[in-house]
């Protein structure tokens, strides 16, 4: 809840309040989509690349908004308006004000893969200790984070903020607003490499989450990541307390050992300061062990015990579309990883698929935002799929031919593996329905632009039971 008055916003933003607001005791929420406006909400008429929020002031008013924050006054709209120079800057100022009102522990993470899953795991752990709130969905950009902070429950003991980046400086900007007490980077991969140009540039951008920390803050470091030594050096210079985690190195503060993975869960032993705790995580894939370690390390830095960690991880509910284990209509397992895709996350998902002792199908939509790496990245994934043990590749989208080219290039001349390409969801689904056999294991994955959930839904029966 925003819990500020229109006059409060006028003072915080240095704007000009126009209209009668004497009837408004307190504003409820900050919103940028007029379709989601409720009674006593404040609507920010943000100007985007394709849509100008000023065109939706009447809709916001009709839906119950008490106030609109605008850059140009709209005199033909009866809704009270707060005129500011820049809506985004106004949002940032209000978000910073709300952050300063929060007395609990605020925690943030970024990374190429696993941010939302790690956030969910961390929230589940922290709830063992106290009231916990977090970013909704993936509102992790220059608009989503301020909205999250403006609407956060200031009575929470813990608040978890996810941070994403589209270019250099984005994380720094968000850090200056959110000012978290504890931060982490899940990993560095090649997601959005088309925007950044290189993996090194991605690492430098993500490292802004550590560079902006103050001396009394804390950080969780993934010792398995290639850039861990750079982060540790950076934090040592800043005298920030760090806690390392790893699946590989015994020198880490927090370790996962004796990892046993099934198709619905992962079991491992968590080791910290001569303590051990058995953990059963209702997720699949070794990459989720890394996500769990990251969440555990952040929770420990916040004062949680290993018992809290184990209980919280056991109660974690996987996010839909992120390697959710389902049962397909053909009588075999369906791994729904349709939410998004980048080269690193696709490889991790393929590794999970290839644990099945069955005919293994990869149904892969295009990976977006790879820039000049697009063709080679899809070819590389095709090669990886074949070498990992994928039996049948079904590629979807404009890059299908590149994915298939890599897949067949890695195949022996006597290999009976097959591949198909599609650009129509309905035709793809029809092919799978006709071809899949009982027991076949299927992984569906792709970037948001590929909308691979349109493939999952028609093939779905139900969630696999433990």
Secondary structure as a PSIPRED ss2 file (coil, helix, strand):
# PSIPRED VFORMAT (PSIPRED V4.0)

   1 X C   1.000  0.000  0.000
   2 X C   1.000  0.000  0.000
   3 X C   1.000  0.000  0.000
   4 X E   0.000  0.000  1.000
   5 X C   1.000  0.000  0.000
   6 X H   0.000  1.000  0.000
   7 X H   0.000  1.000  0.000
   8 X H   0.000  1.000  0.000
   9 X H   0.000  1.000  0.000
  10 X H   0.000  1.000  0.000
  11 X H   0.000  1.000  0.000
  12 X H   0.000  1.000  0.000
  13 X H   0.000  1.000  0.000
  14 X C   1.000  0.000  0.000
  15 X C   1.000  0.000  0.000
  16 X E   0.000  0.000  1.000
  17 X E   0.000  0.000  1.000
  18 X E   0.000  0.000  1.000
  19 X C   1.000  0.000  0.000
  20 X C   1.000  0.000  0.000
  21 X C   1.000  0.000  0.000
  22 X C   1.000  0.000  0.000
  23 X C   1.000  0.000  0.000
  24 X C   1.000  0.000  0.000
  25 X C   1.000  0.000  0.000
  26 X C   1.000  0.000  0.000
  27 X E   0.000  0.000  1.000
  28 X C   1.000  0.000  0.000
  29 X C   1.000  0.000  0.000
  30 X E   0.000  0.000  1.000
  31 X E   0.000  0.000  1.000
  32 X C   1.000  0.000  0.000
  33 X C   1.000  0.000  0.000
  34 X H   0.000  1.000  0.000
  35 X H   0.000  1.000  0.000
  36 X H   0.000  1.000  0.000
  37 X C   1.000  0.000  0.000
  38 X C   1.000  0.000  0.000
  39 X C   1.000  0.000  0.000
  40 X C   1.000  0.000  0.000
  41 X C   1.000  0.000  0.000
  42 X E   0.000  0.000  1.000
  43 X E   0.000  0.000  1.000
  44 X E   0.000  0.000  1.000
  45 X C   1.000  0.000  0.000
  46 X C   1.000  0.000  0.000
  47 X E   0.000  0.000  1.000
  48 X C   1.000  0.000  0.000
  49 X C   1.000  0.000  0.000
  50 X C   1.000  0.000  0.000
  51 X C   1.000  0.000  0.000
  52 X E   0.000  0.000  1.000
  53 X H   0.000  1.000  0.000
  54 X H   0.000  1.000  0.000
  55 X H   0.000  1.000  0.000
  56 X H   0.000  1.000  0.000
  57 X H   0.000  1.000  0.000
  58 X H   0.000  1.000  0.000
  59 X H   0.000  1.000  0.000
  60 X H   0.000  1.000  0.000
  61 X H   0.000  1.000  0.000
  62 X H   0.000  1.000  0.000
  63 X C   1.000  0.000  0.000
  64 X C   1.000  0.000  0.000
  65 X C   1.000  0.000  0.000
  66 X C   1.000  0.000  0.000
  67 X E   0.000  0.000  1.000
  68 X E   0.000  0.000  1.000
  69 X E   0.000  0.000  1.000
  70 X E   0.000  0.000  1.000
  71 X C   1.000  0.000  0.000
  72 X C   1.000  0.000  0.000
  73 X C   1.000  0.000  0.000
  74 X C   1.000  0.000  0.000
  75 X C   1.000  0.000  0.000
  76 X C   1.000  0.000  0.000
  77 X C   1.000  0.000  0.000
  78 X C   1.000  0.000  0.000
  79 X C   1.000  0.000  0.000
  80 X C   1.000  0.000  0.000
  81 X E   0.000  0.000  1.000
  82 X E   0.000  0.000  1.000
  83 X E   0.000  0.000  1.000
  84 X C   1.000  0.000  0.000
  85 X C   1.000  0.000  0.000
  86 X C   1.000  0.000  0.000
  87 X H   0.000  1.000  0.000
  88 X H   0.000  1.000  0.000
  89 X H   0.000  1.000  0.000
  90 X H   0.000  1.000  0.000
  91 X H   0.000  1.000  0.000
  92 X H   0.000  1.000  0.000
  93 X H   0.000  1.000  0.000
  94 X H   0.000  1.000  0.000
  95 X H   0.000  1.000  0.000
  96 X H   0.000  1.000  0.000
  97 X H   0.000  1.000  0.000
  98 X H   0.000  1.000  0.000
  99 X H   0.000  1.000  0.000
 100 X H   0.000  1.000  0.000
 101 X H   0.000  1.000  0.000
 102 X C   1.000  0.000  0.000
 103 X C   1.000  0.000  0.000
 104 X C   1.000  0.000  0.000
 105 X E   0.000  0.000  1.000
 106 X E   0.000  0.000  1.000
 107 X E   0.000  0.000  1.000
 108 X E   0.000  0.000  1.000
 109 X E   0.000  0.000  1.000
 110 X E   0.000  0.000  1.000
 111 X C   1.000  0.000  0.000
 112 X C   1.000  0.000  0.000
 113 X C   1.000  0.000  0.000
 114 X C   1.000  0.000  0.000
 115 X H   0.000  1.000  0.000
 116 X H   0.000  1.000  0.000
 117 X H   0.000  1.000  0.000
 118 X H   0.000  1.000  0.000
 119 X H   0.000  1.000  0.000
 120 X H   0.000  1.000  0.000
 121 X H   0.000  1.000  0.000
 122 X H   0.000  1.000  0.000
 123 X H   0.000  1.000  0.000
 124 X H   0.000  1.000  0.000
 125 X H   0.000  1.000  0.000
 126 X H   0.000  1.000  0.000
 127 X C   1.000  0.000  0.000
 128 X C   1.000  0.000  0.000
 129 X C   1.000  0.000  0.000
 130 X C   1.000  0.000  0.000
 131 X C   1.000  0.000  0.000
 132 X E   0.000  0.000  1.000
 133 X E   0.000  0.000  1.000
 134 X E   0.000  0.000  1.000
 135 X C   1.000  0.000  0.000
 136 X C   1.000  0.000  0.000
 137 X C   1.000  0.000  0.000
 138 X C   1.000  0.000  0.000
 139 X C   1.000  0.000  0.000
 140 X C   1.000  0.000  0.000
 141 X C   1.000  0.000  0.000
 142 X C   1.000  0.000  0.000
 143 X C   1.000  0.000  0.000
 144 X H   0.000  1.000  0.000
 145 X H   0.000  1.000  0.000
 146 X H   0.000  1.000  0.000
 147 X H   0.000  1.000  0.000
 148 X H   0.000  1.000  0.000
 149 X H   0.000  1.000  0.000
 150 X H   0.000  1.000  0.000
 151 X C   1.000  0.000  0.000
 152 X C   1.000  0.000  0.000
 153 X C   1.000  0.000  0.000
 154 X C   1.000  0.000  0.000
 155 X C   1.000  0.000  0.000
 156 X C   1.000  0.000  0.000
 157 X C   1.000  0.000  0.000
 158 X E   0.000  0.000  1.000
 159 X E   0.000  0.000  1.000
 160 X E   0.000  0.000  1.000
 161 X E   0.000  0.000  1.000
 162 X E   0.000  0.000  1.000
 163 X C   1.000  0.000  0.000
 164 X C   1.000  0.000  0.000
 165 X C   1.000  0.000  0.000
 166 X C   1.000  0.000  0.000
 167 X C   1.000  0.000  0.000
 168 X C   1.000  0.000  0.000
 169 X C   1.000  0.000  0.000
 170 X H   0.000  1.000  0.000
 171 X H   0.000  1.000  0.000
 172 X H   0.000  1.000  0.000
 173 X H   0.000  1.000  0.000
 174 X H   0.000  1.000  0.000
 175 X H   0.000  1.000  0.000
 176 X H   0.000  1.000  0.000
 177 X H   0.000  1.000  0.000
 178 X H   0.000  1.000  0.000
 179 X C   1.000  0.000  0.000
 180 X C   1.000  0.000  0.000
 181 X C   1.000  0.000  0.000
 182 X E   0.000  0.000  1.000
 183 X E   0.000  0.000  1.000
 184 X E   0.000  0.000  1.000
 185 X E   0.000  0.000  1.000
 186 X C   1.000  0.000  0.000
 187 X C   1.000  0.000  0.000
 188 X C   1.000  0.000  0.000
 189 X C   1.000  0.000  0.000
 190 X C   1.000  0.000  0.000
 191 X C   1.000  0.000  0.000
 192 X C   1.000  0.000  0.000
 193 X H   0.000  1.000  0.000
 194 X H   0.000  1.000  0.000
 195 X H   0.000  1.000  0.000
 196 X H   0.000  1.000  0.000
 197 X C   1.000  0.000  0.000
 198 X C   1.000  0.000  0.000
 199 X H   0.000  1.000  0.000
 200 X H   0.000  1.000  0.000
 201 X H   0.000  1.000  0.000
 202 X H   0.000  1.000  0.000
 203 X H   0.000  1.000  0.000
 204 X H   0.000  1.000  0.000
 205 X H   0.000  1.000  0.000
 206 X H   0.000  1.000  0.000
 207 X C   1.000  0.000  0.000
 208 X H   0.000  1.000  0.000
 209 X H   0.000  1.000  0.000
 210 X H   0.000  1.000  0.000
 211 X H   0.000  1.000  0.000
 212 X C   1.000  0.000  0.000
 213 X C   1.000  0.000  0.000
 214 X C   1.000  0.000  0.000
 215 X C   1.000  0.000  0.000
 216 X C   1.000  0.000  0.000
 217 X C   1.000  0.000  0.000
 218 X E   0.000  0.000  1.000
 219 X E   0.000  0.000  1.000
 220 X E   0.000  0.000  1.000
 221 X E   0.000  0.000  1.000
 222 X E   0.000  0.000  1.000
 223 X C   1.000  0.000  0.000
 224 X C   1.000  0.000  0.000
 225 X C   1.000  0.000  0.000
 226 X C   1.000  0.000  0.000
 227 X C   1.000  0.000  0.000
 228 X H   0.000  1.000  0.000
 229 X H   0.000  1.000  0.000
 230 X H   0.000  1.000  0.000
 231 X H   0.000  1.000  0.000
 232 X H   0.000  1.000  0.000
 233 X H   0.000  1.000  0.000
 234 X H   0.000  1.000  0.000
 235 X H   0.000  1.000  0.000
 236 X H   0.000  1.000  0.000
 237 X H   0.000  1.000  0.000
 238 X H   0.000  1.000  0.000
 239 X C   1.000  0.000  0.000
 240 X C   1.000  0.000  0.000
 241 X E   0.000  0.000  1.000
 242 X E   0.000  0.000  1.000
 243 X E   0.000  0.000  1.000
 244 X E   0.000  0.000  1.000
 245 X E   0.000  0.000  1.000
 246 X E   0.000  0.000  1.000
 247 X C   1.000  0.000  0.000
 248 X C   1.000  0.000  0.000
 249 X C   1.000  0.000  0.000
 250 X C   1.000  0.000  0.000
 251 X C   1.000  0.000  0.000
 252 X C   1.000  0.000  0.000
 253 X C   1.000  0.000  0.000
 254 X E   0.000  0.000  1.000
 255 X E   0.000  0.000  1.000
 256 X E   0.000  0.000  1.000
 257 X E   0.000  0.000  1.000
 258 X E   0.000  0.000  1.000
 259 X E   0.000  0.000  1.000
 260 X E   0.000  0.000  1.000
 261 X E   0.000  0.000  1.000
 262 X C   1.000  0.000  0.000
 263 X C   1.000  0.000  0.000
 264 X C   1.000  0.000  0.000
 265 X C   1.000  0.000  0.000
 266 X E   0.000  0.000  1.000
 267 X E   0.000  0.000  1.000
 268 X E   0.000  0.000  1.000
 269 X E   0.000  0.000  1.000
 270 X E   0.000  0.000  1.000
 271 X E   0.000  0.000  1.000
 272 X E   0.000  0.000  1.000
 273 X C   1.000  0.000  0.000
 274 X C   1.000  0.000  0.000
 275 X E   0.000  0.000  1.000
 276 X E   0.000  0.000  1.000
 277 X E   0.000  0.000  1.000
 278 X E   0.000  0.000  1.000
 279 X E   0.000  0.000  1.000
 280 X E   0.000  0.000  1.000
 281 X E   0.000  0.000  1.000
 282 X C   1.000  0.000  0.000
 283 X C   1.000  0.000  0.000
 284 X C   1.000  0.000  0.000
 285 X C   1.000  0.000  0.000
 286 X C   1.000  0.000  0.000
 287 X H   0.000  1.000  0.000
 288 X H   0.000  1.000  0.000
 289 X H   0.000  1.000  0.000
 290 X H   0.000  1.000  0.000
 291 X H   0.000  1.000  0.000
 292 X H   0.000  1.000  0.000
 293 X H   0.000  1.000  0.000
 294 X H   0.000  1.000  0.000
 295 X H   0.000  1.000  0.000
 296 X H   0.000  1.000  0.000
 297 X H   0.000  1.000  0.000
 298 X H   0.000  1.000  0.000
 299 X H   0.000  1.000  0.000
 300 X H   0.000  1.000  0.000
 301 X H   0.000  1.000  0.000
 302 X C   1.000  0.000  0.000
 303 X C   1.000  0.000  0.000
 304 X C   1.000  0.000  0.000
 305 X C   1.000  0.000  0.000
 306 X H   0.000  1.000  0.000
 307 X H   0.000  1.000  0.000
 308 X H   0.000  1.000  0.000
 309 X H   0.000  1.000  0.000
 310 X H   0.000  1.000  0.000
 311 X H   0.000  1.000  0.000
 312 X H   0.000  1.000  0.000
 313 X H   0.000  1.000  0.000
 314 X H   0.000  1.000  0.000
 315 X C   1.000  0.000  0.000
 316 X C   1.000  0.000  0.000
 317 X C   1.000  0.000  0.000
 318 X C   1.000  0.000  0.000
 319 X C   1.000  0.000  0.000
 320 X C   1.000  0.000  0.000
 321 X C   1.000  0.000  0.000
 322 X C   1.000  0.000  0.000
 323 X C   1.000  0.000  0.000
 324 X E   0.000  0.000  1.000
 325 X E   0.000  0.000  1.000
 326 X E   0.000  0.000  1.000
 327 X E   0.000  0.000  1.000
 328 X E   0.000  0.000  1.000
 329 X C   1.000  0.000  0.000
 330 X C   1.000  0.000  0.000
 331 X C   1.000  0.000  0.000
 332 X C   1.000  0.000  0.000
 333 X E   0.000  0.000  1.000
 334 X E   0.000  0.000  1.000
 335 X E   0.000  0.000  1.000
 336 X E   0.000  0.000  1.000
 337 X E   0.000  0.000  1.000
 338 X C   1.000  0.000  0.000
 339 X C   1.000  0.000  0.000
 340 X C   1.000  0.000  0.000
 341 X C   1.000  0.000  0.000
 342 X C   1.000  0.000  0.000
 343 X H   0.000  1.000  0.000
 344 X H   0.000  1.000  0.000
 345 X H   0.000  1.000  0.000
 346 X H   0.000  1.000  0.000
 347 X H   0.000  1.000  0.000
 348 X H   0.000  1.000  0.000
 349 X H   0.000  1.000  0.000
 350 X H   0.000  1.000  0.000
 351 X H   0.000  1.000  0.000
 352 X H   0.000  1.000  0.000
 353 X H   0.000  1.000  0.000
 354 X C   1.000  0.000  0.000
 355 X C   1.000  0.000  0.000
 356 X C   1.000  0.000  0.000
 357 X C   1.000  0.000  0.000
 358 X C   1.000  0.000  0.000
 359 X C   1.000  0.000  0.000
 360 X E   0.000  0.000  1.000
 361 X E   0.000  0.000  1.000
 362 X E   0.000  0.000  1.000
 363 X E   0.000  0.000  1.000
 364 X E   0.000  0.000  1.000
 365 X E   0.000  0.000  1.000
 366 X C   1.000  0.000  0.000
 367 X C   1.000  0.000  0.000
 368 X C   1.000  0.000  0.000
 369 X C   1.000  0.000  0.000
 370 X C   1.000  0.000  0.000
 371 X H   0.000  1.000  0.000
 372 X H   0.000  1.000  0.000
 373 X H   0.000  1.000  0.000
 374 X H   0.000  1.000  0.000
 375 X H   0.000  1.000  0.000
 376 X H   0.000  1.000  0.000
 377 X H   0.000  1.000  0.000
 378 X H   0.000  1.000  0.000
 379 X H   0.000  1.000  0.000
 380 X H   0.000  1.000  0.000
 381 X H   0.000  1.000  0.000
 382 X H   0.000  1.000  0.000
 383 X H   0.000  1.000  0.000
 384 X H   0.000  1.000  0.000
 385 X H   0.000  1.000  0.000
 386 X H   0.000  1.000  0.000
 387 X H   0.000  1.000  0.000
 388 X H   0.000  1.000  0.000
 389 X C   1.000  0.000  0.000
 390 X C   1.000  0.000  0.000
 391 X C   1.000  0.000  0.000
 392 X E   0.000  0.000  1.000
 393 X E   0.000  0.000  1.000
 394 X E   0.000  0.000  1.000
 395 X E   0.000  0.000  1.000
 396 X E   0.000  0.000  1.000
 397 X C   1.000  0.000  0.000
 398 X C   1.000  0.000  0.000
 399 X C   1.000  0.000  0.000
 400 X H   0.000  1.000  0.000
 401 X H   0.000  1.000  0.000
 402 X H   0.000  1.000  0.000
 403 X H   0.000  1.000  0.000
 404 X H   0.000  1.000  0.000
 405 X H   0.000  1.000  0.000
 406 X H   0.000  1.000  0.000
 407 X H   0.000  1.000  0.000
 408 X H   0.000  1.000  0.000
 409 X H   0.000  1.000  0.000
 410 X C   1.000  0.000  0.000
 411 X C   1.000  0.000  0.000
 412 X C   1.000  0.000  0.000
 413 X C   1.000  0.000  0.000
 414 X C   1.000  0.000  0.000
 415 X C   1.000  0.000  0.000
 416 X C   1.000  0.000  0.000
 417 X C   1.000  0.000  0.000
 418 X E   0.000  0.000  1.000
 419 X E   0.000  0.000  1.000
 420 X E   0.000  0.000  1.000
 421 X E   0.000  0.000  1.000
 422 X E   0.000  0.000  1.000
 423 X C   1.000  0.000  0.000
 424 X C   1.000  0.000  0.000
 425 X H   0.000  1.000  0.000
 426 X H   0.000  1.000  0.000
 427 X H   0.000  1.000  0.000
 428 X H   0.000  1.000  0.000
 429 X H   0.000  1.000  0.000
 430 X H   0.000  1.000  0.000
 431 X H   0.000  1.000  0.000
 432 X H   0.000  1.000  0.000
 433 X H   0.000  1.000  0.000
 434 X H   0.000  1.000  0.000
 435 X H   0.000  1.000  0.000
 436 X C   1.000  0.000  0.000
 437 X C   1.000  0.000  0.000
 438 X C   1.000  0.000  0.000
 439 X C   1.000  0.000  0.000
 440 X C   1.000  0.000  0.000
 441 X E   0.000  0.000  1.000
 442 X E   0.000  0.000  1.000
 443 X E   0.000  0.000  1.000
 444 X E   0.000  0.000  1.000
 445 X E   0.000  0.000  1.000
 446 X C   1.000  0.000  0.000
 447 X C   1.000  0.000  0.000
 448 X H   0.000  1.000  0.000
 449 X H   0.000  1.000  0.000
 450 X H   0.000  1.000  0.000
 451 X C   1.000  0.000  0.000
 452 X C   1.000  0.000  0.000
 453 X H   0.000  1.000  0.000
 454 X H   0.000  1.000  0.000
 455 X H   0.000  1.000  0.000
 456 X H   0.000  1.000  0.000
 457 X H   0.000  1.000  0.000
 458 X H   0.000  1.000  0.000
 459 X H   0.000  1.000  0.000
 460 X E   0.000  0.000  1.000
 461 X E   0.000  0.000  1.000
 462 X E   0.000  0.000  1.000
 463 X E   0.000  0.000  1.000
 464 X C   1.000  0.000  0.000
 465 X C   1.000  0.000  0.000
 466 X C   1.000  0.000  0.000
